[in-house]
Amino acid sequence: MSVKRFVHASGLRIVTEEVPSVRSAAVGIWVNVGSRDETPAVAGASHFLEHLLFKGTKRRSALEISSSIEEVGGEMNAFTSKEYTCFYARVIDTDLPMAIDVVSDLITSSIVSALDVDAERKVVLEEIAMRDDDPSDLVHDLYAETYYGDTQLGRPILGTVESIKSMSRNAVFNYYKKRYLPQDLVVAVAGNIKHKKVVEMVERALSADGFLDVKGAPQIRGNEGIRKAKQTSVGLMTRKTEQAHMFYGMEGVARHDDRRFAMGILASALGGGMSSRLFQEIREKRGLAYSVYAYAQQFAGSGQIGFYAGCNPTKAIEVIEIIREVLHDVAEHGMTHEEINRAKGAVRGSLVLSQEDSGSRMSRIGKNEIVYGHVMGFDEILKEISSVTHEDVRKVASEFLTKTPTLALVGPFKSESTFEKVLAKGSYR
């Protein structure tokens, strides 16, 4: 099982991983564009466009696009993040040529008609409404908005009701033609495949409409930081919910920071599973919450580490104070060797277990190539995780867990002031 890479004269990158033991193949076309590339006037354009490309091309209707994959038992979908968009399909290996042709067709030859824009606009507005009805989802967008403010990373991926309603067909189509270029694309394929044959299939499929008739070099997103105003300490969205949903976070490491592995292990030790420090303190010992977890998130030039808890609104302050106490203790005294070893094992194990199917392998190599410009070998990643020391974790804990916190809450609260006072406390109980 080896990863191979090919760079076309247009700047298009093709990465493959041969897994001869499976009977499936997955293809993903990754585009180096996401919500952080939008101006406020076209907020949500990346995600809106992701929807629209399924509505029809010069060769296929929307029904033909979906039915061609479904009639062979495959699956096809797409997603948009803050920094990239991905269109993917997973099929039986013998159907891979068709899958590559269909997904490539979306990229090279979508029509984006005015009628489709108006129809899909309603769908995206429904998706925003669905997000707003789910407080456990909404709190993460609120946190980003509170932490980053009105910046590219602070604005929601879906856009706003206002920006989606006002976005014209021309604005979306121009965005498509400007941002969907070979130099911004990575095609990732994994499964029972041969690299050379995949390269030929992809070149043939993406050559439609002269798409590859340009010269270019692969575009890798720079590691420049985000200019943001002084962050707000508390973001509150008042909702009549049975639970208070909270996300407590602070600055973390950026994507290209070598300490990201240590940060990932720290996040796992604090809130990565049932044996983690926060889960034990908040749920197991005190029964204050059902769901407690943590994660570290990295972008180009920025990152955070954050902690989620859902609890009875009357217990919200107590839960926040426990999180503060735990983070203070870990920043001051570090974590035990047992906790760190357990977290390392959890991170290593989840990575290995997540790579059991062709779709997951495609995602790993595609994401690596689009954000780093190369694919880090599986053994190399495991080696990096294993080489993280107790001291490495202590250093990132003492540096980052003492940063100014930001808190996002969704629940039946009237004002931020109570929570601002809690965050402003200099001492711990």
C-alpha positions in Angstrom: 0.0 0.0 0.0 1.9 3.0 -1.2 0.9 6.6 -2.0 1.9 7.9 -5.4 1.7 11.5 -6.7 1.5 13.1 -10.1 1.6 16.8 -11.0 0.1 17.9 -14.4 1.4 20.8 -16.3 -1.7 22.7 -15.4 -0.9 22.5 -11.7 -3.5 19.7 -11.1 -2.3 17.2 -8.5 -3.3 13.5 -8.5 -2.5 11.3 -5.5 -3.4 7.6 -5.2 -3.1 4.9 -2.7 -3.3 1.3 -3.9 -5.2 -1.1 -1.5 -5.4 -4.4 -3.4 -7.2 -6.2 -0.6 -10.5 -4.3 -1.1 -13.1 -4.4 -3.9 -13.9 -0.8 -3.8 -12.5 2.5 -4.9 -13.1 6.1 -3.8 -12.4 9.3 -5.7 -12.4 12.8 -4.3 -11.8 16.1 -6.0 -10.5 18.6 -3.4 -10.7 22.3 -4.2 -8.5 24.8 -2.4 -11.4 27.1 -1.6 -13.7 27.5 1.4 -15.6 30.1 3.4 -12.4 31.9 4.5 -11.9 32.9 0.8 -15.2 34.8 0.7 -15.9 38.5 1.1 -18.9 39.5 3.2 -20.9 40.1 0.0 -20.7 36.5 -1.1 -20.6 34.9 2.4 -21.6 31.2 1.9 -20.7 31.1 -1.8 -18.4 28.1 -1.5 -21.1 26.0 0.1 -23.8 27.4 -2.1 -21.7 26.4 -5.1 -21.1 23.0 -3.8 -24.9 22.4 -3.9 -25.3 24.0 -7.3 -22.7 21.8 -9.1 -25.0 18.8 -8.6 -27.8 20.5 -10.4 -26.6 19.7 -13.9 -23.8 20.0 -16.4 -23.6 20.3 -20.2 -23.8 16.5 -20.5 -25.9 15.4 -17.5 -29.0 16.5 -15.7 -29.2 16.4 -11.9 -31.1 13.1 -12.1 -28.5 11.6 -14.4 -25.7 12.7 -12.0 -27.2 11.0 -9.0 -28.6 8.0 -10.7 -25.4 7.1 -12.5 -23.7 6.5 -9.1 -26.7 5.0 -7.3 -27.6 2.5 -10.0 -24.2 0.7 -9.3 -24.7 0.8 -5.5 -22.3 3.6 -5.0 -22.5 6.8 -2.9 -21.7 10.3 -3.9 -21.7 13.6 -1.9 -19.7 16.7 -1.1 -18.8 19.0 1.8 -17.5 22.5 2.3 -15.1 23.6 5.1 -13.5 26.9 6.0 -10.5 26.1 3.8 -11.5 23.6 1.1 -14.4 21.9 -0.7 -14.5 18.2 -1.6 -16.7 16.2 -4.0 -16.4 12.5 -3.7 -17.8 9.1 -4.8 -17.2 5.6 -3.6 -18.0 2.6 -5.9 -17.1 -1.0 -6.7 -13.6 -0.8 -8.3 -14.8 -1.8 -11.8 -17.1 1.3 -11.8 -14.3 3.7 -11.0 -13.9 5.1 -14.6 -17.6 6.1 -14.5 -17.3 7.7 -11.0 -14.2 9.7 -12.0 -16.1 10.9 -15.2 -19.2 12.0 -13.3 -17.3 13.8 -10.5 -15.0 15.5 -13.0 -18.0 16.6 -15.0 -19.3 18.6 -12.0 -16.0 20.5 -11.8 -15.4 21.3 -15.5 -18.8 21.7 -17.0 -21.5 22.7 -14.5 -24.1 25.2 -15.9 -25.2 26.9 -12.7 -28.5 28.2 -14.3 -30.5 31.0 -12.8 -33.4 28.7 -12.2 -31.2 26.2 -10.3 -29.7 29.1 -8.2 -33.2 30.2 -7.2 -34.3 26.6 -6.4 -31.2 25.7 -4.4 -31.2 29.0 -2.6 -34.3 27.7 -0.7 -32.5 24.4 0.1 -29.5 26.3 1.6 -31.9 28.6 3.6 -33.5 25.4 5.0 -30.0 24.1 5.9 -29.3 27.3 7.8 -32.7 26.9 9.6 -31.8 23.3 10.5 -28.5 24.4 11.9 -30.2 27.1 14.0 -32.6 24.5 15.4 -29.7 22.3 16.6 -28.0 24.1 19.6 -25.2 21.6 19.8 -24.2 22.5 16.3 -25.0 26.2 16.5 -22.7 26.7 19.5 -19.6 25.9 17.4 -20.5 28.6 14.8 -21.2 31.0 17.7 -17.8 30.2 19.2 -16.0 30.9 15.9 -17.9 34.2 15.6 -17.1 35.2 19.2 -13.4 34.3 18.9 -12.6 35.5 15.4 -15.2 38.3 15.1 -16.2 39.5 11.7 -13.3 37.8 9.8 -13.1 35.0 7.2 -12.7 32.4 10.0 -15.4 33.9 12.1 -18.2 33.8 9.5 -20.2 30.6 9.2 -19.6 28.2 6.3 -23.3 28.3 5.4 -23.3 32.1 5.1 -26.2 34.1 6.5 -29.8 34.3 5.5 -29.2 37.8 4.1 -26.1 36.9 2.1 -27.8 33.8 0.6 -31.0 35.7 -0.3 -29.0 38.4 -2.0 -26.5 36.3 -3.9 -27.0 36.5 -7.7 -26.4 33.8 -10.3 -23.6 35.9 -11.8 -21.9 36.2 -8.4 -21.9 32.5 -7.8 -20.9 31.6 -11.4 -18.0 34.1 -11.4 -16.9 32.6 -8.1 -16.9 29.1 -9.7 -14.9 30.2 -12.8 -12.4 32.1 -10.7 -11.8 29.6 -8.0 -12.2 26.2 -9.7 -8.9 26.0 -11.6 -6.6 23.1 -12.1 -3.9 24.6 -9.9 -6.4 24.6 -7.0 -7.4 21.0 -7.4 -6.3 17.7 -5.9 -7.8 14.5 -7.2 -7.4 11.7 -4.6 -8.1 8.1 -5.4 -7.8 5.1 -3.0 -8.8 1.4 -3.3 -8.2 -1.5 -5.6 -6.6 0.7 -8.3 -3.4 1.3 -10.4 -1.8 4.7 -10.2 -1.0 4.9 -13.9 -4.5 4.0 -15.0 -6.0 6.5 -12.6 -3.8 9.3 -13.9 -5.0 8.5 -17.5 -8.7 8.4 -16.4 -8.5 11.7 -14.5 -6.6 13.5 -17.3 -9.2 12.3 -19.8 -12.1 13.2 -17.6 -10.9 16.7 -16.6 -9.9 17.6 -20.2 -13.5 18.4 -21.0 -14.1 21.9 -22.2 -10.4 22.6 -22.3 -10.2 22.7 -18.5 -6.6 21.4 -18.4 -5.4 23.6 -21.4 -3.5 26.0 -19.1 -0.1 26.2 -17.4 0.1 26.5 -13.7 1.7 25.4 -10.4 0.0 23.8 -7.5 -1.4 26.4 -5.1 -0.8 25.8 -1.4 -2.6 28.1 1.1 -0.1 30.3 2.9 0.4 30.2 6.7 -0.4 33.9 7.2 -2.3 34.7 10.4 -5.8 36.1 10.7 -6.2 39.8 11.6 -8.9 40.0 14.1 -10.2 42.6 16.5 -10.0 42.1 20.3 -12.0 39.1 20.9 -15.3 39.1 22.8 -15.0 37.0 26.0 -18.6 35.6 25.9 -21.0 34.9 23.0 -24.6 34.2 24.0 -27.5 33.0 22.0 -30.7 32.9 24.0 -32.8 29.8 23.3 -35.5 28.1 25.3 -33.6 24.8 25.5 -33.6 22.1 28.1 -29.9 22.0 28.1 -27.2 24.7 28.1 -24.7 24.0 25.3 -21.3 25.5 26.0 -18.0 25.7 24.2 -15.0 27.0 26.2 -11.8 27.6 24.1 -8.6 29.5 23.6 -5.8 30.0 21.1 -4.1 26.8 19.9 -1.4 26.0 17.4 -1.7 26.6 13.7 -1.6 23.9 11.0 2.1 24.1 10.2 3.2 24.2 13.8 5.3 21.1 14.7 3.6 21.1 18.1 0.2 20.0 16.6 0.8 16.4 17.5 1.4 17.3 21.2 -1.6 19.5 21.1 -3.8 16.7 19.7 -2.6 14.4 22.5 -3.3 17.1 25.1 -6.9 17.5 23.7 -7.4 13.8 23.8 -6.2 13.5 27.4 -8.4 16.3 28.5 -11.6 15.4 26.7 -11.1 12.7 24.1 -13.0 9.8 25.6 -14.6 8.4 28.8 -11.3 8.1 30.5 -10.3 11.7 29.8 -9.8 14.2 32.7 -12.8 16.4 31.9 -15.2 13.5 31.3 -14.2 11.9 34.6 -14.5 15.2 36.6 -17.7 16.5 35.0 -19.7 13.4 34.2 -18.4 10.5 36.1 -17.7 12.1 39.5 -20.4 14.8 39.6 -23.0 13.7 37.0 -23.3 17.3 35.7 -23.4 16.6 31.9 -24.1 13.8 29.5 -21.8 14.9 26.7 -18.3 16.3 27.4 -15.5 16.4 24.8 -12.5 18.4 23.6 -10.7 18.9 20.3 -7.9 20.9 18.8 -8.5 22.6 15.5 -5.9 23.9 13.1 -6.2 26.3 10.2 -3.5 28.0 8.1 -2.1 30.7 10.5 -4.4 30.0 13.3 -5.8 27.3 15.7 -7.8 26.7 18.9 -8.2 24.1 21.5 -11.7 23.9 22.9 -14.0 22.0 25.3 -17.7 21.3 24.9 -20.3 20.4 27.6 -24.0 20.1 27.5 -25.7 20.4 30.9 -28.7 21.6 32.9 -28.7 25.4 32.6 -28.7 25.7 36.5 -25.4 23.9 36.5 -23.7 25.9 33.7 -21.6 28.1 35.9 -20.4 25.1 38.0 -19.4 23.2 34.8 -17.5 26.2 33.5 -15.7 26.6 36.8 -14.7 22.9 36.8 -13.3 23.3 33.3 -11.3 26.3 34.5 -10.0 24.4 37.5 -8.9 21.4 35.4 -7.2 23.5 32.8 -5.5 25.5 35.5 -4.3 22.3 37.2 -3.0 20.8 33.9 -1.3 24.1 32.9 0.4 24.3 36.4 1.3 20.6 37.0 1.0 18.8 33.7 -0.7 15.4 33.3 0.4 12.0 34.5 2.4 9.7 32.4 -0.5 7.3 32.5 -2.9 9.9 31.1 -0.5 10.9 28.3 0.2 7.3 27.3 -3.5 6.5 27.3 -4.1 9.6 25.1 -1.3 8.6 22.7 -2.7 5.1 22.4 -6.2 6.5 21.7 -5.0 8.9 19.0 -2.8 6.2 17.4 -5.6 3.6 17.5 -8.4 5.9 16.2 -6.1 6.9 13.3 -5.4 3.3 12.3 -9.0 2.1 12.8 -10.3 5.1 10.8 -8.3 3.9 7.7 -10.1 0.6 7.3 -12.0 1.6 4.1 -11.1 3.2 0.8 -13.2 6.3 1.5 -11.2 7.1 4.6 -7.9 6.5 2.9 -9.0 8.8 0.1 -9.9 11.5 2.6 -6.6 11.3 4.4 -4.4 11.6 1.3 -6.6 14.2 -0.3 -6.7 16.4 2.8 -2.9 16.0 3.3 -2.2 17.1 -0.2 -4.6 20.0 -0.4 -3.4 21.6 2.9 0.3 20.6 3.1 1.3 20.1 -0.5 2.4 16.5 0.3 1.1 13.3 1.9 2.6 12.4 5.2 3.2 8.6 5.3 1.0 6.6 7.7 4.1 5.2 9.5 5.5 8.7 9.7 2.3 10.0 11.4 2.4 7.1 13.9 6.1 7.8 14.6 5.3 11.5 15.3 2.5 10.6 17.7 4.8 8.0 19.5 7.7 10.5 19.8 5.6 13.1 21.7 7.0 13.2 25.2 5.5 14.0 28.6 7.5 17.3 28.5 6.1 18.2 25.0 2.6 18.0 26.4 3.5 19.9 29.6 4.9 22.7 27.5 1.9 23.2 25.2 -0.4 22.9 28.2 1.4 25.6 30.2 1.6 27.9 27.1 -1.9 27.6 25.7 -4.2 26.6 28.6 -3.3 29.9 30.2 -4.4 32.0 27.2 -7.4 34.2 27.5 -10.5 32.0 27.2 -13.6 32.6 25.0 -16.9 31.1 25.9 -19.9 30.5 23.6 -23.3 29.5 25.1 -26.7 28.5 23.7 -29.4 28.2 26.3 -32.1 30.0 28.3 -29.9 32.8 29.6 -30.8 36.5 29.6 -27.4 38.1 29.7 -23.6 37.5 29.2 -22.6 39.4 32.3 -22.8 36.5 34.8 -20.6 34.4 32.6 -18.2 37.3 31.9 -17.7 37.6 35.7 -16.9 33.9 35.9 -14.3 34.2 33.2 -12.9 37.3 34.8 -12.1 35.6 38.1 -8.4 35.4 38.6 -8.5 32.6 41.2 -9.7 29.1 41.1 -11.8 27.4 43.8 
